[in-house]
Amino acid sequence: MLAEKYNPAIVETLARTARTRATRHWHFDDPTAALQDVDQHLAVLLVITGGIMPALLNFVSVVHDAGALAAAQGADFLSVFDQPQRNALVMLFLRLHHYQITAAEILWGVWLVPMGLLSYKSGFVPRFIGVWLLINGAAYVALSLSGFFWPDYQDKLFMYSQPALFGELAIMLWLLIKGARPSEPVLG
């Protein structure tokens, strides 16, 4: 019934967000357990900025999508608007969605700060990946700020920041290939 009333993509976004966040929470007894010995405060900050806050923004994003869809489909209560006005409402909601994504880029960068620091301190992954994650985070924040203050340059900055943005890919590949194994102490 929900899918009949709303676009299936919107329903899927809500379900995916809820499933991802619930899986991350229920999969671990303590989401910060793996990194708790490294730095408990950074691990908690990582969960907040990388899990809770993005989930809330995803739900807000769905509101923009639903508004654009309602205006495009011409719901009964919008009959007072003619077609060009409804088209303008659709564009408004789509631009709000874009601004929400641009604002979310700040969180995409901020969560990489505790992730980079924990990776650097942990010994689970090479330190250069931790530094790369910190640079990756700074690149996302720069992209977000450029989207608000200098939107004409955001595409160019995005192209130049691509090497920095591969920090997340680097840690994913490292964890898939090598795994997260703490360095072994040297016995003398």
N, C-alpha and C positions, 0 to 999 in steps of 0.2 A: 504494500500500500504506500509506503514511504517513497519507493522508487517511482511509482506512478505519478505522484504529485511533484516530485523534484527530479532534477536531472540525475541520472545514475552516477555521473562523475562526481557530483557533490556528495551523494550518499557514500560512494566509495572512498572519498577523501576523509569523511568523518569516520568511517569504519576503520580505515587504514591507520589514521592517527590514534584512535582509541586502542586498536590492537597493538600497535607498535609500542605505545607507552605502557600498556598493561603487561605486555610480554617482557619488556625491559624491567618492569617492577617485580613481576612474579617469578621471573627466571632466576633472580638472585634473592637470597634471603636478605642481604644487605647490598644494595647497588654499588656501594663504595668499597666492598670487602676486598676486591683485588688490589686496590690502591690505598687501602686504609693505613697500611704500614709505611707508605711513602709520605703521605701528608693528608690527614683526615679532613682538614678545612678545605684544601684544594679539591679533594674528592667530592665533598658535599657541594661546593661551588660548581663543579663540573656537572653534577646531576641536576642542579637547579637551572643553570644556563644552557645546558645541552639537552635537557629532557622536559622539564616542567614548562619553562617559558616558551619554547618553540611549539609545544602542544597547544598552548593557549592561543598563540598567533595563528596556528593552522585552523583552529575553530573560528577565529575572527575572519580569516580569509574566506571561509565558506559562506559567511554572511554576505560578503561582497559578490560572490558568485551567484548566490541565490537571488540577490537584488537585481543583478543584471539579467538573470534568466526570467524573473517575474516581469521586469519591464519589457523585455523582448517578446515574451509570450502575450503581453497585453492583458494582464489580469483584470477582472471586472472593475475593481476599484480604480484602475488607471484609465477608464474610459473617458474621463474628463480631459485627458491629454490627447493631442493628435499625434500622428506617427512621428513627425520630426522631434517632438518633445520627448516621446518615449525613447527614440534613438539617442537623444542627448542624455537621458537618464541611464541608458545602457553604457554609454561612454563614461559617464561619471562613475558608475560602479566599477568599470574595468580600470579606470585610472586609480580609484581608491585601492583596488587590488594590487596594482603596480606599486603604489606608494607603500602599501603594507609589506610587500616583498622587499622593497628597498630598505624599509625600517628593520625588517627581519635580518637583513645582512649584517646589521650591527651585532645581533645575537650570534649569528654564524661565526663572527670573528671573536666575540667575547668568550664564547665557550671554548675556543681553541687556546686561550691563554692558560686556564688551569690544565687543559689536556696537554699542552706543550710543556708546561712546567713539571707536571707529573711524569710525562714521558722522559724528560731530561733527567729528573732525579731518580727515577725508578731503577734503571739498569735493565729493564725488561726489553727495551729497544735501544738502538744506538742513539747517542745524544744528538747527532745531527738531525734526526727526525724530530726530536723535541724542539730544536731551534727552527726547523722548517715549519712546524705547526704554529709557532709564535709568529713567524713571518706571514704565514697563511692567514692567521687571525687579523694581523694588521692590514693585510690586503683587503679582506672583507669589510673592515671598518672604513677603509679609504674608499672602497667602491660605494658603500652606503652613503657616506658623506658627499661624495661627488654626485650621486644621484639626486640629492636634495639641493646642494648649493651650486653645482656646475653640471647640470644634466647633459649639456652638449658634449662634454668630455667623458662621460661615463663609459661609452662604448670603447673609446680609445684606451682608457685606463684599464678596462676589462681585458683587452688584448695584451697589454703590457704586463698585467699581473698574472697571466696564465701560469708561468713557472712557479710562482709562489702558491697558487691555488692547488697545486698538485701535492701539497703536504698531507692532506687527508688521504689521498690515494696512496701515498708512500707508506703511511702507517698501516693502512688496510692490507696492502700487499705484504708488508713485513710480517704482520700478525698472521696472515694466511699461510705464508711460506715458512717462516721461521718459528712463529708462535711467540708467546710472551713468557720467556724463561729468564728468571733473574740470573745475573752473572754469578758464576760459582767462585767461592773464595779460594784464593791460592793457598795451598797447604805448604808450610815451610818445613 
